[in-house]
Amino acid sequence: MSVKTYNPKDITIIAGYQQLTGFSEDDMIEVKPRGDGIVPYDGADGEVGRSIDPNNCLEITVTLAQTSASNDVLSAFYTADKNTGNGMFPFVVKDLSGTTVISATQAWVLKYADSKIGRKIDTRQWTIQTGQADVNIGGGSES
């Protein structure tokens, strides 16, 4: 049995042509499908069927430290979209030490991140929606 290695430094997240950096202490990114995937159907007479939802859109939450310069990048995308409707960008997540790849040619920031300001560095959670996306949730590489 081989040993697999995960290194969070090997996760690359690109919004537009900017690599996002300055993530929170723990959670970096959360990816949720917006579609229903494959939905079962169980008839009263026992006949079984299924429907395949063609929606491959995603809701992605990126959690950055309050001090991250990437907050400015996502804020600028949102402001441009809100003011002109031209704030969409390509979005990619790639695990360089594994096989996970998530990409969409069209993504946009839903709204500004909620913000708290206090004595300690806090986090900013940005919600990004995508158009149709290509997703491979993979494993890690061997060391």
C-alpha positions in Angstrom: 0.0 0.0 0.0 1.5 3.4 -1.0 1.5 6.5 1.1 -0.4 9.5 -0.4 0.6 13.0 0.3 -1.5 16.2 0.5 0.0 19.6 0.7 -2.4 22.7 0.8 0.4 24.7 -0.8 -0.2 22.6 -3.9 -3.8 23.8 -4.3 -3.8 26.5 -7.0 -6.9 28.7 -7.4 -7.1 31.1 -10.3 -9.8 33.7 -10.7 -9.4 35.5 -14.1 -5.7 35.6 -14.5 -4.9 36.1 -10.8 -3.8 33.3 -8.5 -5.7 33.7 -5.2 -3.5 33.6 -2.1 -3.8 34.4 1.6 -6.3 31.8 2.6 -7.8 31.3 6.1 -6.1 29.1 8.7 -8.2 26.0 7.9 -10.9 26.2 5.2 -9.7 27.4 1.8 -12.4 26.4 -0.6 -15.8 24.7 -0.6 -17.4 23.5 -3.8 -21.1 22.6 -4.1 -22.9 21.5 -7.2 -26.0 23.6 -7.9 -27.7 20.8 -9.9 -29.3 17.6 -8.6 -26.9 15.2 -10.2 -28.7 11.9 -10.9 -32.2 11.7 -9.4 -33.8 8.4 -8.8 -37.5 7.7 -9.5 -39.3 4.9 -7.7 -42.8 4.1 -9.2 -45.6 2.7 -7.1 -45.4 -0.5 -9.1 -41.7 -1.0 -8.4 -40.5 0.4 -11.7 -37.3 2.3 -11.2 -35.9 5.1 -13.3 -33.6 8.0 -13.0 -33.1 11.4 -14.6 -29.8 13.2 -15.2 -29.8 16.9 -14.3 -27.7 18.6 -17.0 -26.9 21.5 -14.6 -23.1 21.4 -14.0 -23.0 24.8 -12.4 -21.2 25.3 -9.1 -21.4 27.4 -6.0 -17.9 27.9 -4.6 -16.9 29.5 -1.3 -13.4 30.9 -1.0 -12.3 31.8 2.5 -9.5 34.3 2.7 -7.7 36.0 5.6 -8.7 39.6 6.1 -5.2 40.6 5.2 -5.2 38.8 1.8 -4.6 40.9 -1.3 -6.9 38.5 -3.1 -9.8 40.3 -1.3 -9.1 43.2 -3.6 -9.2 41.0 -6.7 -12.6 39.5 -5.9 -13.9 42.9 -4.7 -12.9 44.4 -8.1 -14.6 41.6 -10.0 -17.8 42.2 -8.1 -17.7 45.9 -8.5 -17.1 45.6 -12.2 -20.0 43.2 -12.6 -22.3 45.3 -10.5 -21.5 48.5 -12.4 -21.2 47.2 -15.9 -22.2 43.6 -16.1 -18.7 42.7 -17.3 -17.3 41.1 -14.2 -17.3 37.5 -15.2 -14.0 35.6 -15.3 -12.6 32.1 -15.8 -12.1 30.1 -12.6 -9.8 27.1 -12.0 -9.0 25.0 -8.9 -6.2 22.5 -9.4 -4.5 20.2 -6.9 -0.9 20.0 -8.1 -0.2 17.0 -5.8 -3.3 15.1 -6.9 -5.9 14.8 -9.6 -8.6 17.2 -8.5 -9.4 19.8 -11.2 -12.4 22.1 -11.3 -12.8 24.7 -14.0 -15.4 27.0 -15.5 -15.0 29.5 -18.3 -17.7 31.8 -16.7 -17.8 32.6 -13.0 -18.9 35.7 -11.0 -18.8 36.9 -7.4 -22.3 37.0 -5.9 -21.7 39.9 -3.5 -19.1 41.4 -1.2 -17.9 39.2 1.6 -19.3 39.8 5.0 -16.7 41.6 7.1 -15.9 41.9 10.8 -13.1 44.1 12.1 -11.7 43.4 15.6 -8.5 42.8 17.5 -7.4 39.7 15.6 -7.3 38.9 11.9 -10.6 37.6 10.7 -11.7 35.8 7.5 -13.6 36.9 4.4 -15.9 34.3 2.7 -16.5 35.0 -0.9 -19.3 33.2 -2.8 -18.6 32.5 -6.5 -21.2 31.1 -8.9 -20.2 29.4 -12.1 -21.8 28.6 -15.4 -21.3 25.0 -16.6 -18.2 23.6 -15.1 -15.9 20.6 -15.6 -15.2 18.8 -12.3 -12.9 15.9 -11.3 -12.8 15.3 -7.6 -9.7 13.1 -7.4 -7.2 11.7 -5.0 -3.7 12.4 -4.0 -0.4 11.4 -5.6 2.1 8.8 -4.3 5.1 10.0 -2.5 
